Amino acid sequence: MTTLVEEPTKRRGAGWIVVAVVVAILGAELVLGWQSLLGALAHLRAPHLGWLAAALLAETAAMQAYARMQRRLLRSAGVRVPLRRHVALAYAAHSLSVSLPGGPAFSTALNYRQMRRFGASPAISSWCIALSGILSAAALAAITLFSTATAGDTADWHTLAALAVAVVLATLGVRRLARHPGRLAALLTVVNRLRQRPADHGRDRVQDFLEQLRVARLTPGHGATAIIFALLNWLLDALCLWLCCVAVGGGTISTGQLLLAFCAGMAAGSLPIVPGGLGIIDGALILGLITGGMTTEIAIAAVVLYRLITLGFIIGLGWLSYLAIRRIA
């Protein structure tokens, strides 16, 4: 009984220690960076409204590009849905992903449910979600390598080539299994043997899944278009960051340096530590912009403005989209 009582107490004590350490670090950063923060607030008082409006348009276009990528993948499987429903889903899923603890799981579940409502089979829905993630990650990796090269560093083109080959092989492999489900029997037999199950255990479910997946025919045209939209999603997001820089007087950074800072921020945000990557993405972006030649004050102001758009405006629209989707459902 004593152990059961002490265990929650220890956990609460450890939690308070973590909170105290975080508060102490943030307090120290606030004191050390107070002058820079005051300078950033001065730049934020009157951002250029024209450039700010352009940044908002760029970010909404980035969301549209992601929605169009998923729409193209579903169309390759014969599922045709109006673009507005894909856009609403993209906003809602994005908001769930970045604003909730464990958000990616909620986002994936919402994507799956909505694609099923669009008329996609379970296999097609899963395929579309998985391939969307692969294309998005590959597009960000390609942009990162490009920005590394244009910023003056040596890019690892072997990594880019390996990533491209992996994406193509994964897609072709799934299509080949879908067309020849009998070839999966040997693999399934081995798995069942390791699990000490009958040799044909689960074979009917797997074959049914692959039969559904056979409908997906990602032609070169559909595939190329989906890749272009995946690249546009990230590039338009980076354009939003650049327009925020221009709006506060920091438009002199080179394209390569800006993209490098942007990719560093997005890579840091992939670590699911806090919702929205608060503090993590911001710190990486600010550091990247400063490395690219911006003053600390302008870098902070640009990132704050960018995050107000992506975490305020876009997530706000996303939650409105989520409520609309729930009402229709």
LINHURA-V321917 format. One record per residue. RES is the residue in one small letter. BURIAL is # if it has 16 or more other C-alpha atoms within 10 Angstrom, else .. Layout:
<<RES;BURIAL> <RES;BURIAL>>
//
This chain:
<<m;.> <t;.> <t;.> <l;.> <v;.> <e;.> <e;.> <p;.> <t;.> <k;.> <r;.> <r;.> <g;.> <a;.> <g;.> <w;.> <i;.> <v;.> <v;.> <a;.> <v;.> <v;.> <v;.> <a;.> <i;.> <l;.> <g;.> <a;.> <e;.> <l;.> <v;.> <l;.> <g;.> <w;.> <q;.> <s;#> <l;#> <l;.> <g;#> <a;#> <l;#> <a;.> <h;#> <l;#> <r;.> <a;.> <p;#> <h;#> <l;.> <g;.> <w;#> <l;#> <a;.> <a;#> <a;#> <l;#> <l;.> <a;#> <e;#> <t;#> <a;#> <a;#> <m;#> <q;#> <a;#> <y;#> <a;#> <r;#> <m;#> <q;#> <r;#> <r;#> <l;#> <l;#> <r;#> <s;#> <a;#> <g;.> <v;#> <r;.> <v;.> <p;.> <l;.> <r;.> <r;.> <h;#> <v;#> <a;#> <l;#> <a;#> <y;#> <a;#> <a;#> <h;#> <s;#> <l;#> <s;#> <v;#> <s;#> <l;.> <p;.> <g;.> <g;#> <p;#> <a;.> <f;#> <s;#> <t;#> <a;.> <l;#> <n;#> <y;#> <r;.> <q;#> <m;#> <r;#> <r;.> <f;#> <g;.> <a;#> <s;#> <p;#> <a;#> <i;#> <s;#> <s;#> <w;#> <c;#> <i;#> <a;.> <l;#> <s;#> <g;.> <i;#> <l;#> <s;#> <a;#> <a;#> <a;#> <l;#> <a;#> <a;#> <i;#> <t;#> <l;#> <f;#> <s;#> <t;#> <a;#> <t;#> <a;#> <g;.> <d;.> <t;.> <a;#> <d;.> <w;.> <h;.> <t;.> <l;#> <a;.> <a;.> <l;#> <a;#> <v;.> <a;.> <v;.> <v;.> <l;.> <a;.> <t;#> <l;.> <g;.> <v;#> <r;#> <r;.> <l;#> <a;#> <r;.> <h;.> <p;#> <g;.> <r;.> <l;.> <a;.> <a;.> <l;.> <l;#> <t;#> <v;.> <v;.> <n;#> <r;.> <l;.> <r;.> <q;.> <r;.> <p;.> <a;#> <d;.> <h;.> <g;.> <r;#> <d;.> <r;.> <v;.> <q;#> <d;.> <f;#> <l;#> <e;#> <q;#> <l;#> <r;#> <v;#> <a;#> <r;#> <l;#> <t;.> <p;.> <g;.> <h;#> <g;#> <a;.> <t;#> <a;#> <i;#> <i;.> <f;#> <a;#> <l;#> <l;#> <n;#> <w;#> <l;#> <l;#> <d;#> <a;#> <l;#> <c;#> <l;#> <w;#> <l;#> <c;#> <c;#> <v;#> <a;#> <v;#> <g;#> <g;#> <g;#> <t;.> <i;#> <s;.> <t;#> <g;#> <q;#> <l;#> <l;#> <l;#> <a;#> <f;#> <c;#> <a;#> <g;#> <m;#> <a;#> <a;#> <g;#> <s;.> <l;.> <p;.> <i;.> <v;#> <p;#> <g;#> <g;#> <l;.> <g;.> <i;#> <i;#> <d;#> <g;#> <a;#> <l;#> <i;#> <l;#> <g;#> <l;#> <i;#> <t;#> <g;#> <g;.> <m;#> <t;#> <t;#> <e;#> <i;#> <a;#> <i;#> <a;#> <a;#> <v;#> <v;#> <l;#> <y;#> <r;#> <l;.> <i;#> <t;#> <l;#> <g;.> <f;.> <i;#> <i;#> <g;#> <l;#> <g;#> <w;#> <l;#> <s;#> <y;#> <l;.> <a;.> <i;#> <r;.> <r;.> <i;.> <a;.>>
//
